[in-house]
Amino acid sequence: MTARVALITGAARGIGAATVLRLARQGYAVLAVDRASDDPALPYPMGGADELAAVVRAAREHSPEIGEFVADVRDPAAVADAVAEAENRWGGLDVAVAAAGVIAGGVPLWEVPPDQERAVLEVNLNGVLNLARAAVPALLRRSRPRSGRFLAIASAAATRGLPMLAAYCAAKAGVAGLIHALGVELGDSGVTANAVSPGSTDTPILEESARLYDLSDAAAFAAQQPMRRVLDPDEVAAVLEFLAGPGSSAMTGAVVPVDGGLAL
Ligand SMILES: NC(=O)c1ccc[n+]([C@@H]2O[C@H](COP(=O)([O-])OP(=O)(O)OC[C@H]3O[C@@H](n4cnc5c(N)ncnc54)[C@H](O)[C@@H]3O)[C@@H](O)[C@H]2O)c1
């Protein structure tokens, strides 16, 4: 039987990287996609080419069919090329995960530098739309009965008003709305659309959030989460793995909190 094929953006580190590893362990063919370079609009480092290569190496210990692809999710043509690469290599696409994301803020909305605000909206919302535009037709190119999965990462920020992160909240609320509507649009196609909404998870985005809030480090966010700890990226990836697989067949348009109770 041919392995299921997945494409994951934001794959160089954090939740995207943990999801690459989870799906590789399940025997998926995975195309790991990342911009793999810093974003000139943002003051903190993105995942690097060395990190992307390390994730691919680690995943190949579990599945031989792992590839890497450098693309900026803001660029629809680059995202379409990534989807084409997965289809050409492995004959189709079953799972697309939009995990690429960035954060900026730390000052009231009206004081955020416009290029940072644009980066937050364009990567976190347009990046998901760009992946949907390219990947959903590929998921639908599989013959029936399908079990295609379009997955996105929203955030507890989709439903909570987080001060000094207004553009991030707007983008993530947009992702939640997009997933609701896409789930309905895909209807009985056999392709579903779902998202997770993580709480504070131990990745470089959380370190940057700590800097924006003048906190000593990412661990300081544990205090605001009912579980009183930050989450491990693998705990979020575990739910994405479930959503990617057959067990989630009754779910579509769902935005699942994976947040240690943060949104409650
Ligand atoms: N860590 C948290 O606490 C948390 C909470 C809620 C939601 N999220 C969301 O989870 C997702 C993953 O974030 P993370 O925590 O793993 O952060 P991270 O910074 O560790 O990883 C993000 C990855 O996305 C890549 N990326 C950034 N811009 C890109 C672009 N334009 N094109 C392609 N790749 C790009 C980066 O290079 C990096 O490898 C994001 O959507 C984030 O908003 C994270």
The ligand as an SDF file (V2000), in Angstrom:
LIG
                    3D

 44 48  0  0  0  0  0  0  0  0999 V2000
    4.1940   28.3220   20.5550 N   0  0  0  0  0  0  0  0  0  0  0  0
    3.0320   28.7650   20.9940 C   0  0  0  0  0  0  0  0  0  0  0  0
    2.8510   29.0900   22.1780 O   0  0  0  0  0  0  0  0  0  0  0  0
    1.8740   28.8550   20.0300 C   0  0  0  0  0  0  0  0  0  0  0  0
    0.6020   29.0640   20.5660 C   0  0  0  0  0  0  0  0  0  0  0  0
   -0.4810   29.1540   19.7040 C   0  0  0  0  0  0  0  0  0  0  0  0
   -0.2970   29.0190   18.3420 C   0  0  0  0  0  0  0  0  0  0  0  0
    0.9550   28.8230   17.8430 N   0  0  0  0  0  0  0  0  0  0  0  0
    1.0930   28.6980   16.3890 C   0  0  0  0  0  0  0  0  0  0  0  0
    1.7450   27.4890   16.0750 O   0  0  0  0  0  0  0  0  0  0  0  0
    2.3550   27.6150   14.7890 C   0  0  0  0  0  0  0  0  0  0  0  0
    3.7900   27.0950   14.8730 C   0  0  0  0  0  0  0  0  0  0  0  0
    4.5340   27.9990   15.6880 O   0  0  0  0  0  0  0  0  0  0  0  0
    5.6910   27.5280   16.6430 P   0  0  0  0  0  0  0  0  0  0  0  0
    5.2460   27.7910   18.0120 O   0  0  0  0  0  0  0  0  0  0  0  0
    6.1400   26.1760   16.2650 O   0  0  0  0  0  0  0  0  0  0  0  0
    6.7770   28.6580   16.2830 O   0  0  0  0  0  0  0  0  0  0  0  0
    8.2500   28.5880   15.6680 P   0  0  0  0  0  0  0  0  0  0  0  0
    8.7010   29.9910   15.5290 O   0  0  0  0  0  0  0  0  0  0  0  0
    9.0790   27.6250   16.4260 O   0  0  0  0  0  0  0  0  0  0  0  0
    8.0380   27.9220   14.2330 O   0  0  0  0  0  0  0  0  0  0  0  0
    7.4800   28.6260   13.1590 C   0  0  0  0  0  0  0  0  0  0  0  0
    8.1370   28.1400   11.8740 C   0  0  0  0  0  0  0  0  0  0  0  0
    7.4870   28.8140   10.7860 O   0  0  0  0  0  0  0  0  0  0  0  0
    8.4680   29.2310    9.8650 C   0  0  0  0  0  0  0  0  0  0  0  0
    7.9780   30.3690    9.1040 N   0  0  0  0  0  0  0  0  0  0  0  0
    7.7820   31.6320    9.5610 C   0  0  0  0  0  0  0  0  0  0  0  0
    7.3750   32.4220    8.5640 N   0  0  0  0  0  0  0  0  0  0  0  0
    7.2920   31.6410    7.4520 C   0  0  0  0  0  0  0  0  0  0  0  0
    6.9250   31.8870    6.1240 C   0  0  0  0  0  0  0  0  0  0  0  0
    6.5670   33.1190    5.7260 N   0  0  0  0  0  0  0  0  0  0  0  0
    6.9450   30.8730    5.2390 N   0  0  0  0  0  0  0  0  0  0  0  0
    7.3290   29.6200    5.6320 C   0  0  0  0  0  0  0  0  0  0  0  0
    7.7100   29.3370    6.8910 N   0  0  0  0  0  0  0  0  0  0  0  0
    7.6760   30.3260    7.7920 C   0  0  0  0  0  0  0  0  0  0  0  0
    9.6660   29.5940   10.7230 C   0  0  0  0  0  0  0  0  0  0  0  0
   10.8730   29.6200    9.9750 O   0  0  0  0  0  0  0  0  0  0  0  0
    9.6320   28.5020   11.7870 C   0  0  0  0  0  0  0  0  0  0  0  0
   10.3830   27.3840   11.3880 O   0  0  0  0  0  0  0  0  0  0  0  0
    2.2540   29.0910   14.4160 C   0  0  0  0  0  0  0  0  0  0  0  0
    1.1660   29.2620   13.5370 O   0  0  0  0  0  0  0  0  0  0  0  0
    1.9500   29.7560   15.7380 C   0  0  0  0  0  0  0  0  0  0  0  0
    1.2590   30.9690   15.5730 O   0  0  0  0  0  0  0  0  0  0  0  0
    2.0410   28.7220   18.6550 C   0  0  0  0  0  0  0  0  0  0  0  0
  1  2  1  0
  2  3  2  0
  2  4  1  0
  4  5  1  0
  4 44  2  0
  5  6  2  0
  6  7  1  0
  7  8  2  0
  8  9  1  0
  8 44  1  0
  9 10  1  0
  9 42  1  0
 10 11  1  0
 11 12  1  0
 11 40  1  0
 12 13  1  0
 13 14  1  0
 14 15  2  0
 14 16  1  0
 14 17  1  0
 17 18  1  0
 18 19  2  0
 18 20  1  0
 18 21  1  0
 21 22  1  0
 22 23  1  0
 23 24  1  0
 23 38  1  0
 24 25  1  0
 25 26  1  0
 25 36  1  0
 26 27  1  0
 26 35  1  0
 27 28  2  0
 28 29  1  0
 29 30  1  0
 29 35  2  0
 30 31  1  0
 30 32  2  0
 32 33  1  0
 33 34  2  0
 34 35  1  0
 36 37  1  0
 36 38  1  0
 38 39  1  0
 40 41  1  0
 40 42  1  0
 42 43  1  0
M  CHG  2   8   1  16  -1
M  END
$$$$
